[in-house]
Each structure stands twice: as C-alpha cells, then as structure tokens.
C-alpha cells in the first residue's frame, strides 16, 4: 500500500503507481468524499468504478 499526500497532481500519482507496478489505484479526494464514494481504477485497462463508502 502506498499513498500520496503530497501536492503532486493525480496524473503524476497515477504515473508513480504505474511505475511501481500497481494494478489498481483508489482515489479518495475531496470530490469523492463529498459524494460518499471512492474511485477505483484498473491500471491495466484504465477502467474506473465508483464504490460507495457506506
């Protein structure tokens, strides 16, 4: 598990995750928190799925 709390943009963090060989990423930013979801992304296909935090 790795997570980015630094000021790097999401695109940069996706590149870092890909360089580390991550197969999936989870995005939990301010917009996602406001919606009550997490964004799960497959690094292999680029498919994204919103998953409820409930």
PQR file with spaces between the fields and no chain letter, atoms N, CA, C, O and H, PARSE charges and radii, in Angstrom:
ATOM       1  N    UNK     1       0.855   -1.175    0.000 -0.4000 1.5000
ATOM       2  CA   UNK     1       0.000    0.000    0.000 -0.0000 2.0000
ATOM       3  C    UNK     1       0.893    1.227    0.000  0.5500 1.7000
ATOM       4  O    UNK     1       1.804    1.352    0.818 -0.5500 1.4000
ATOM       5  N    UNK     2       0.621    2.115   -0.915 -0.4000 1.5000
ATOM       6  CA   UNK     2       1.316    3.402   -0.964 -0.0000 2.0000
ATOM       7  C    UNK     2       0.256    4.476   -1.143  0.5500 1.7000
ATOM       8  O    UNK     2      -0.767    4.246   -1.788 -0.5500 1.4000
ATOM       9  H    UNK     2      -0.120    2.014   -1.579  0.4000 1.0000
ATOM      10  N    UNK     3       0.497    5.626   -0.583 -0.4000 1.5000
ATOM      11  CA   UNK     3      -0.474    6.694   -0.730 -0.0000 2.0000
ATOM      12  C    UNK     3       0.261    8.008   -0.869  0.5500 1.7000
ATOM      13  O    UNK     3       1.353    8.193   -0.333 -0.5500 1.4000
ATOM      14  H    UNK     3       1.328    5.812   -0.059  0.4000 1.0000
ATOM      15  N    UNK     4      -0.364    8.917   -1.603 -0.4000 1.5000
ATOM      16  CA   UNK     4       0.251   10.210   -1.832 -0.0000 2.0000
ATOM      17  C    UNK     4      -0.503   11.316   -1.125  0.5500 1.7000
ATOM      18  O    UNK     4      -1.676   11.563   -1.406 -0.5500 1.4000
ATOM      19  H    UNK     4      -1.251    8.766   -2.038  0.4000 1.0000
ATOM      20  N    UNK     5       0.168   11.971   -0.217 -0.4000 1.5000
ATOM      21  CA   UNK     5      -0.429   13.113    0.463 -0.0000 2.0000
ATOM      22  C    UNK     5       0.247   14.408    0.032  0.5500 1.7000
ATOM      23  O    UNK     5      -0.076   15.487    0.529 -0.5500 1.4000
ATOM      24  H    UNK     5       1.121   11.770    0.011  0.4000 1.0000
ATOM      25  N    UNK     6       1.167   14.290   -0.878 -0.4000 1.5000
ATOM      26  CA   UNK     6       1.903   15.474   -1.309 -0.0000 2.0000
ATOM      27  C    UNK     6       1.091   16.252   -2.345  0.5500 1.7000
ATOM      28  O    UNK     6       0.012   15.826   -2.758 -0.5500 1.4000
ATOM      29  H    UNK     6       1.430   13.413   -1.282  0.4000 1.0000
ATOM      30  N    UNK     7       1.617   17.369   -2.743 -0.4000 1.5000
ATOM      31  CA   UNK     7       0.912   18.251   -3.657 -0.0000 2.0000
ATOM      32  C    UNK     7       0.941   17.832   -5.114  0.5500 1.7000
ATOM      33  O    UNK     7       0.450   18.574   -5.965 -0.5500 1.4000
ATOM      34  H    UNK     7       2.493   17.715   -2.408  0.4000 1.0000
ATOM      35  N    UNK     8       1.498   16.674   -5.436 -0.4000 1.5000
ATOM      36  CA   UNK     8       1.548   16.233   -6.830 -0.0000 2.0000
ATOM      37  C    UNK     8       0.138   16.005   -7.346  0.5500 1.7000
ATOM      38  O    UNK     8      -0.737   15.547   -6.611 -0.5500 1.4000
ATOM      39  H    UNK     8       1.898   16.071   -4.745  0.4000 1.0000
ATOM      40  N    UNK     9      -0.077   16.329   -8.620 -0.4000 1.5000
ATOM      41  CA   UNK     9      -1.386   16.124   -9.219 -0.0000 2.0000
ATOM      42  C    UNK     9      -1.727   14.646   -9.335  0.5500 1.7000
ATOM      43  O    UNK     9      -0.859   13.780   -9.221 -0.5500 1.4000
ATOM      44  H    UNK     9       0.634   16.701   -9.217  0.4000 1.0000
ATOM      45  N    UNK    10      -2.999   14.379   -9.562 -0.4000 1.5000
ATOM      46  CA   UNK    10      -3.466   12.998   -9.658 -0.0000 2.0000
ATOM      47  C    UNK    10      -2.779   12.275  -10.811  0.5500 1.7000
ATOM      48  O    UNK    10      -2.408   11.109  -10.678 -0.5500 1.4000
ATOM      49  H    UNK    10      -3.704   15.083   -9.654  0.4000 1.0000
ATOM      50  N    UNK    11      -2.609   12.952  -11.934 -0.4000 1.5000
ATOM      51  CA   UNK    11      -1.947   12.331  -13.084 -0.0000 2.0000
ATOM      52  C    UNK    11      -0.540   11.862  -12.742  0.5500 1.7000
ATOM      53  O    UNK    11      -0.132   10.768  -13.131 -0.5500 1.4000
ATOM      54  H    UNK    11      -2.911   13.899  -12.043  0.4000 1.0000
ATOM      55  N    UNK    12       0.193   12.681  -12.022 -0.4000 1.5000
ATOM      56  CA   UNK    12       1.550   12.320  -11.595 -0.0000 2.0000
ATOM      57  C    UNK    12       1.508   11.123  -10.646  0.5500 1.7000
ATOM      58  O    UNK    12       2.357   10.235  -10.723 -0.5500 1.4000
ATOM      59  H    UNK    12      -0.138   13.570  -11.706  0.4000 1.0000
ATOM      60  N    UNK    13       0.531   11.101   -9.764 -0.4000 1.5000
ATOM      61  CA   UNK    13       0.419    9.991   -8.824 -0.0000 2.0000
ATOM      62  C    UNK    13       0.058    8.694   -9.548  0.5500 1.7000
ATOM      63  O    UNK    13       0.531    7.624   -9.165 -0.5500 1.4000
ATOM      64  H    UNK    13      -0.159   11.822   -9.701  0.4000 1.0000
ATOM      65  N    UNK    14      -0.782    8.776  -10.600 -0.4000 1.5000
ATOM      66  CA   UNK    14      -1.076    7.586  -11.406 -0.0000 2.0000
ATOM      67  C    UNK    14       0.197    7.083  -12.088  0.5500 1.7000
ATOM      68  O    UNK    14       0.431    5.876  -12.150 -0.5500 1.4000
ATOM      69  H    UNK    14      -1.166    9.645  -10.911  0.4000 1.0000
ATOM      70  N    UNK    15       1.014    7.994  -12.595 -0.4000 1.5000
ATOM      71  CA   UNK    15       2.277    7.596  -13.232 -0.0000 2.0000
ATOM      72  C    UNK    15       3.198    6.917  -12.226  0.5500 1.7000
ATOM      73  O    UNK    15       3.838    5.914  -12.544 -0.5500 1.4000
ATOM      74  H    UNK    15       0.824    8.975  -12.545  0.4000 1.0000
ATOM      75  N    UNK    16       3.265    7.460  -11.017 -0.4000 1.5000
ATOM      76  CA   UNK    16       4.083    6.850   -9.962 -0.0000 2.0000
ATOM      77  C    UNK    16       3.576    5.452   -9.623  0.5500 1.7000
ATOM      78  O    UNK    16       4.367    4.523   -9.459 -0.5500 1.4000
ATOM      79  H    UNK    16       2.745    8.275  -10.759  0.4000 1.0000
ATOM      80  N    UNK    17       2.255    5.304   -9.517 -0.4000 1.5000
ATOM      81  CA   UNK    17       1.666    3.996   -9.208 -0.0000 2.0000
ATOM      82  C    UNK    17       1.981    2.997  -10.316  0.5500 1.7000
ATOM      83  O    UNK    17       2.302    1.841  -10.041 -0.5500 1.4000
ATOM      84  H    UNK    17       1.612    6.059   -9.649  0.4000 1.0000
ATOM      85  N    UNK    18       1.891    3.438  -11.558 -0.4000 1.5000
ATOM      86  CA   UNK    18       2.201    2.565  -12.690 -0.0000 2.0000
ATOM      87  C    UNK    18       3.669    2.157  -12.663  0.5500 1.7000
ATOM      88  O    UNK    18       3.997    0.999  -12.921 -0.5500 1.4000
ATOM      89  H    UNK    18       1.631    4.378  -11.781  0.4000 1.0000
ATOM      90  N    UNK    19       4.550    3.099  -12.355 -0.4000 1.5000
ATOM      91  CA   UNK    19       5.985    2.801  -12.290 -0.0000 2.0000
ATOM      92  C    UNK    19       6.301    1.801  -11.182  0.5500 1.7000
ATOM      93  O    UNK    19       7.270    1.049  -11.281 -0.5500 1.4000
ATOM      94  H    UNK    19       4.284    4.039  -12.145  0.4000 1.0000
ATOM      95  N    UNK    20       5.493    1.791  -10.135 -0.4000 1.5000
ATOM      96  CA   UNK    20       5.691    0.848   -9.024 -0.0000 2.0000
ATOM      97  C    UNK    20       5.044   -0.508   -9.292  0.5500 1.7000
ATOM      98  O    UNK    20       5.172   -1.435   -8.493 -0.5500 1.4000
ATOM      99  H    UNK    20       4.706    2.403  -10.054  0.4000 1.0000
ATOM     100  N    UNK    21       4.348   -0.613  -10.421 -0.4000 1.5000
ATOM     101  CA   UNK    21       3.725   -1.885  -10.782 -0.0000 2.0000
ATOM     102  C    UNK    21       2.358   -2.114  -10.168  0.5500 1.7000
ATOM     103  O    UNK    21       1.894   -3.252  -10.093 -0.5500 1.4000
ATOM     104  H    UNK    21       4.243    0.140  -11.070  0.4000 1.0000
ATOM     105  N    UNK    22       1.708   -1.047   -9.729 -0.4000 1.5000
ATOM     106  CA   UNK    22       0.371   -1.190   -9.133 -0.0000 2.0000
ATOM     107  C    UNK    22      -0.623   -1.632  -10.198  0.5500 1.7000
ATOM     108  O    UNK    22      -0.585   -1.152  -11.331 -0.5500 1.4000
ATOM     109  H    UNK    22       2.084   -0.122   -9.790  0.4000 1.0000
ATOM     110  N    UNK    23      -1.508   -2.545   -9.830 -0.4000 1.5000
ATOM     111  CA   UNK    23      -2.553   -2.998  -10.744 -0.0000 2.0000
ATOM     112  C    UNK    23      -3.825   -2.187  -10.563  0.5500 1.7000
ATOM     113  O    UNK    23      -4.619   -2.054  -11.494 -0.5500 1.4000
ATOM     114  H    UNK    23      -1.538   -2.934   -8.910  0.4000 1.0000
ATOM     115  N    UNK    24      -4.022   -1.645   -9.366 -0.4000 1.5000
ATOM     116  CA   UNK    24      -5.216   -0.856   -9.061 -0.0000 2.0000
ATOM     117  C    UNK    24      -4.830    0.353   -8.209  0.5500 1.7000
ATOM     118  O    UNK    24      -3.863    0.327   -7.447 -0.5500 1.4000
ATOM     119  H    UNK    24      -3.378   -1.754   -8.610  0.4000 1.0000
ATOM     120  N    UNK    25      -5.617    1.401   -8.368 -0.4000 1.5000
ATOM     121  CA   UNK    25      -5.457    2.572   -7.513 -0.0000 2.0000
ATOM     122  C    UNK    25      -6.823    2.945   -6.943  0.5500 1.7000
ATOM     123  O    UNK    25      -7.861    2.640   -7.530 -0.5500 1.4000
ATOM     124  H    UNK    25      -6.403    1.422   -8.987  0.4000 1.0000
ATOM     125  N    UNK    26      -6.802    3.594   -5.813 -0.4000 1.5000
ATOM     126  CA   UNK    26      -8.024    4.091   -5.185 -0.0000 2.0000
ATOM     127  C    UNK    26      -7.843    5.583   -4.963  0.5500 1.7000
ATOM     128  O    UNK    26      -6.876    6.019   -4.338 -0.5500 1.4000
ATOM     129  H    UNK    26      -5.958    3.841   -5.336  0.4000 1.0000
ATOM     130  N    UNK    27      -8.783    6.356   -5.481 -0.4000 1.5000
ATOM     131  CA   UNK    27      -8.740    7.806   -5.330 -0.0000 2.0000
ATOM     132  C    UNK    27      -9.807    8.210   -4.324  0.5500 1.7000
ATOM     133  O    UNK    27     -10.978    7.852   -4.455 -0.5500 1.4000
ATOM     134  H    UNK    27      -9.569    6.002   -5.989  0.4000 1.0000
ATOM     135  N    UNK    28      -9.382    8.955   -3.327 -0.4000 1.5000
ATOM     136  CA   UNK    28     -10.306    9.449   -2.306 -0.0000 2.0000
ATOM     137  C    UNK    28      -9.976   10.920   -2.063  0.5500 1.7000
ATOM     138  O    UNK    28      -9.352   11.286   -1.068 -0.5500 1.4000
ATOM     139  H    UNK    28      -8.431    9.245   -3.221  0.4000 1.0000
ATOM     140  N    UNK    29     -10.413   11.738   -3.000 -0.4000 1.5000
ATOM     141  CA   UNK    29     -10.176   13.170   -2.911 -0.0000 2.0000
ATOM     142  C    UNK    29     -11.396   13.893   -2.363  0.5500 1.7000
ATOM     143  O    UNK    29     -12.384   13.251   -2.007 -0.5500 1.4000
ATOM     144  H    UNK    29     -10.920   11.440   -3.808  0.4000 1.0000
ATOM     145  N    UNK    30     -11.344   15.206   -2.292 -0.4000 1.5000
ATOM     146  CA   UNK    30     -12.452   15.989   -1.739 -0.0000 2.0000
ATOM     147  C    UNK    30     -13.781   15.751   -2.463  0.5500 1.7000
ATOM     148  O    UNK    30     -14.830   15.674   -1.823 -0.5500 1.4000
ATOM     149  H    UNK    30     -10.542   15.727   -2.582  0.4000 1.0000
ATOM     150  N    UNK    31     -13.738   15.636   -3.786 -0.4000 1.5000
ATOM     151  CA   UNK    31     -14.972   15.404   -4.545 -0.0000 2.0000
ATOM     152  C    UNK    31     -15.576   14.048   -4.206  0.5500 1.7000
ATOM     153  O    UNK    31     -16.788   13.925   -4.029 -0.5500 1.4000
ATOM     154  H    UNK    31     -12.886   15.698   -4.306  0.4000 1.0000
ATOM     155  N    UNK    32     -14.721   13.031   -4.117 -0.4000 1.5000
ATOM     156  CA   UNK    32     -15.197   11.686   -3.796 -0.0000 2.0000
ATOM     157  C    UNK    32     -15.778   11.631   -2.381  0.5500 1.7000
ATOM     158  O    UNK    32     -16.824   11.022   -2.156 -0.5500 1.4000
ATOM     159  H    UNK    32     -13.736   13.131   -4.261  0.4000 1.0000
ATOM     160  N    UNK    33     -15.099   12.267   -1.439 -0.4000 1.5000
ATOM     161  CA   UNK    33     -15.591   12.292   -0.058 -0.0000 2.0000
ATOM     162  C    UNK    33     -16.958   12.977   -0.009  0.5500 1.7000
ATOM     163  O    UNK    33     -17.865   12.500    0.672 -0.5500 1.4000
ATOM     164  H    UNK    33     -14.249   12.762   -1.621  0.4000 1.0000
ATOM     165  N    UNK    34     -17.108   14.091   -0.726 -0.4000 1.5000
ATOM     166  CA   UNK    34     -18.382   14.810   -0.746 -0.0000 2.0000
ATOM     167  C    UNK    34     -19.504   13.947   -1.318  0.5500 1.7000
ATOM     168  O    UNK    34     -20.657   14.060   -0.902 -0.5500 1.4000
ATOM     169  H    UNK    34     -16.371   14.479   -1.280  0.4000 1.0000
ATOM     170  N    UNK    35     -19.153   13.077   -2.283 -0.4000 1.5000
ATOM     171  CA   UNK    35     -20.142   12.188   -2.898 -0.0000 2.0000
ATOM     172  C    UNK    35     -20.322   10.887   -2.118  0.5500 1.7000
ATOM     173  O    UNK    35     -21.255   10.130   -2.384 -0.5500 1.4000
ATOM     174  H    UNK    35     -18.216   12.985   -2.620  0.4000 1.0000
ATOM     175  N    UNK    36     -19.440   10.626   -1.164 -0.4000 1.5000
ATOM     176  CA   UNK    36     -19.523    9.392   -0.386 -0.0000 2.0000
ATOM     177  C    UNK    36     -19.073    8.166   -1.155  0.5500 1.7000
ATOM     178  O    UNK    36     -19.581    7.067   -0.936 -0.5500 1.4000
ATOM     179  H    UNK    36     -18.682   11.242   -0.949  0.4000 1.0000
ATOM     180  N    UNK    37     -18.107    8.358   -2.068 -0.4000 1.5000
ATOM     181  CA   UNK    37     -17.604    7.253   -2.883 -0.0000 2.0000
ATOM     182  C    UNK    37     -16.083    7.271   -2.924  0.5500 1.7000
ATOM     183  O    UNK    37     -15.449    8.267   -2.576 -0.5500 1.4000
ATOM     184  H    UNK    37     -17.694    9.251   -2.246  0.4000 1.0000
ATOM     185  N    UNK    38     -15.514    6.159   -3.351 -0.4000 1.5000
ATOM     186  CA   UNK    38     -14.092    6.079   -3.683 -0.0000 2.0000
ATOM     187  C    UNK    38     -14.023    5.685   -5.151  0.5500 1.7000
ATOM     188  O    UNK    38     -14.859    4.916   -5.625 -0.5500 1.4000
ATOM     189  H    UNK    38     -16.029    5.349   -3.633  0.4000 1.0000
ATOM     190  N    UNK    39     -13.053    6.195   -5.861 -0.4000 1.5000
ATOM     191  CA   UNK    39     -12.870    5.868   -7.266 -0.0000 2.0000
ATOM     192  C    UNK    39     -11.794    4.799   -7.371  0.5500 1.7000
ATOM     193  O    UNK    39     -10.645    5.033   -6.996 -0.5500 1.4000
ATOM     194  H    UNK    39     -12.374    6.820   -5.475  0.4000 1.0000
ATOM     195  N    UNK    40     -12.159    3.629   -7.880 -0.4000 1.5000
ATOM     196  CA   UNK    40     -11.204    2.536   -8.065 -0.0000 2.0000
ATOM     197  C    UNK    40     -10.866    2.463   -9.546  0.5500 1.7000
ATOM     198  O    UNK    40     -11.757    2.433  -10.395 -0.5500 1.4000
ATOM     199  H    UNK    40     -13.092    3.440   -8.186  0.4000 1.0000
ATOM     200  N    UNK    41      -9.570    2.434   -9.851 -0.4000 1.5000
ATOM     201  CA   UNK    41      -9.122    2.440  -11.246 -0.0000 2.0000
ATOM     202  C    UNK    41      -8.196    1.263  -11.497  0.5500 1.7000
ATOM     203  O    UNK    41      -7.263    1.019  -10.732 -0.5500 1.4000
ATOM     204  H    UNK    41      -8.846    2.458   -9.162  0.4000 1.0000
ATOM     205  N    UNK    42      -8.460    0.536  -12.575 -0.4000 1.5000
ATOM     206  CA   UNK    42      -7.572   -0.529  -13.026 -0.0000 2.0000
ATOM     207  C    UNK    42      -6.444    0.116  -13.813  0.5500 1.7000
ATOM     208  O    UNK    42      -6.691    0.799  -14.807 -0.5500 1.4000
ATOM     209  H    UNK    42      -9.218    0.735  -13.197  0.4000 1.0000
ATOM     210  N    UNK    43      -5.224   -0.094  -13.382 -0.4000 1.5000
ATOM     211  CA   UNK    43      -4.085    0.472  -14.092 -0.0000 2.0000
ATOM     212  C    UNK    43      -3.819   -0.286  -15.385  0.5500 1.7000
ATOM     213  O    UNK    43      -3.166    0.238  -16.288 -0.5500 1.4000
ATOM     214  H    UNK    43      -5.024   -0.648  -12.574  0.4000 1.0000
ATOM     215  N    UNK    44      -4.317   -1.511  -15.481 -0.4000 1.5000
ATOM     216  CA   UNK    44      -4.112   -2.317  -16.685 -0.0000 2.0000
ATOM     217  C    UNK    44      -5.023   -1.873  -17.823  0.5500 1.7000
ATOM     218  O    UNK    44      -4.588   -1.796  -18.972 -0.5500 1.4000
ATOM     219  H    UNK    44      -4.846   -1.936  -14.747  0.4000 1.0000
ATOM     220  N    UNK    45      -6.292   -1.580  -17.510 -0.4000 1.5000
ATOM     221  CA   UNK    45      -7.270   -1.251  -18.548 -0.0000 2.0000
ATOM     222  C    UNK    45      -7.701    0.208  -18.543  0.5500 1.7000
ATOM     223  O    UNK    45      -8.220    0.703  -19.543 -0.5500 1.4000
ATOM     224  H    UNK    45      -6.645   -1.642  -16.577  0.4000 1.0000
ATOM     225  N    UNK    46      -7.491    0.905  -17.422 -0.4000 1.5000
ATOM     226  CA   UNK    46      -7.951    2.283  -17.292 -0.0000 2.0000
ATOM     227  C    UNK    46      -9.411    2.394  -16.880  0.5500 1.7000
ATOM     228  O    UNK    46      -9.927    3.497  -16.704 -0.5500 1.4000
ATOM     229  H    UNK    46      -7.069    0.503  -16.609  0.4000 1.0000
ATOM     230  N    UNK    47     -10.085    1.242  -16.723 -0.4000 1.5000
ATOM     231  CA   UNK    47     -11.483    1.255  -16.293 -0.0000 2.0000
ATOM     232  C    UNK    47     -11.588    1.825  -14.885  0.5500 1.7000
ATOM     233  O    UNK    47     -10.741    1.566  -14.030 -0.5500 1.4000
ATOM     234  H    UNK    47      -9.666    0.346  -16.866  0.4000 1.0000
ATOM     235  N    UNK    48     -12.639    2.604  -14.660 -0.4000 1.5000
ATOM     236  CA   UNK    48     -12.870    3.197  -13.349 -0.0000 2.0000
ATOM     237  C    UNK    48     -14.246    2.797  -12.830  0.5500 1.7000
ATOM     238  O    UNK    48     -15.195    2.636  -13.598 -0.5500 1.4000
ATOM     239  H    UNK    48     -13.327    2.814  -15.355  0.4000 1.0000
ATOM     240  N    UNK    49     -14.332    2.643  -11.518 -0.4000 1.5000
ATOM     241  CA   UNK    49     -15.593    2.283  -10.872 -0.0000 2.0000
ATOM     242  C    UNK    49     -15.728    3.094   -9.593  0.5500 1.7000
ATOM     243  O    UNK    49     -14.784    3.194   -8.808 -0.5500 1.4000
ATOM     244  H    UNK    49     -13.561    2.774  -10.895  0.4000 1.0000
ATOM     245  N    UNK    50     -16.892    3.667   -9.390 -0.4000 1.5000
ATOM     246  CA   UNK    50     -17.182    4.385   -8.152 -0.0000 2.0000
ATOM     247  C    UNK    50     -17.776    3.387   -7.165  0.5500 1.7000
ATOM     248  O    UNK    50     -18.719    2.664   -7.487 -0.5500 1.4000
ATOM     249  H    UNK    50     -17.658    3.586  -10.027  0.4000 1.0000
ATOM     250  N    UNK    51     -17.213    3.356   -5.957 -0.4000 1.5000
ATOM     251  CA   UNK    51     -17.644    2.415   -4.926 -0.0000 2.0000
ATOM     252  C    UNK    51     -18.109    3.216   -3.712  0.5500 1.7000
ATOM     253  O    UNK    51     -17.409    4.110   -3.236 -0.5500 1.4000
ATOM     254  H    UNK    51     -16.447    3.943   -5.695  0.4000 1.0000
ATOM     255  N    UNK    52     -19.288    2.882   -3.226 -0.4000 1.5000
ATOM     256  CA   UNK    52     -19.859    3.577   -2.073 -0.0000 2.0000
ATOM     257  C    UNK    52     -18.994    3.369   -0.834  0.5500 1.7000
ATOM     258  O    UNK    52     -18.461    2.281   -0.617 -0.5500 1.4000
ATOM     259  H    UNK    52     -19.856    2.156   -3.613  0.4000 1.0000
ATOM     260  N    UNK    53     -18.858    4.409   -0.029 -0.4000 1.5000
ATOM     261  CA   UNK    53     -18.115    4.315    1.225 -0.0000 2.0000
ATOM     262  C    UNK    53     -18.988    3.805    2.364  0.5500 1.7000
ATOM     263  O    UNK    53     -18.495    3.580    3.470 -0.5500 1.4000
ATOM     264  H    UNK    53     -19.291    5.293   -0.205  0.4000 1.0000
ATOM     265  N    UNK    54     -20.265    3.623    2.107 -0.4000 1.5000
ATOM     266  CA   UNK    54     -21.178    3.102    3.143 -0.0000 2.0000
ATOM     267  C    UNK    54     -20.983    1.630    3.372  0.5500 1.7000
ATOM     268  O    UNK    54     -21.669    1.039    4.206 -0.5500 1.4000
ATOM     269  H    UNK    54     -20.665    3.806    1.209  0.4000 1.0000
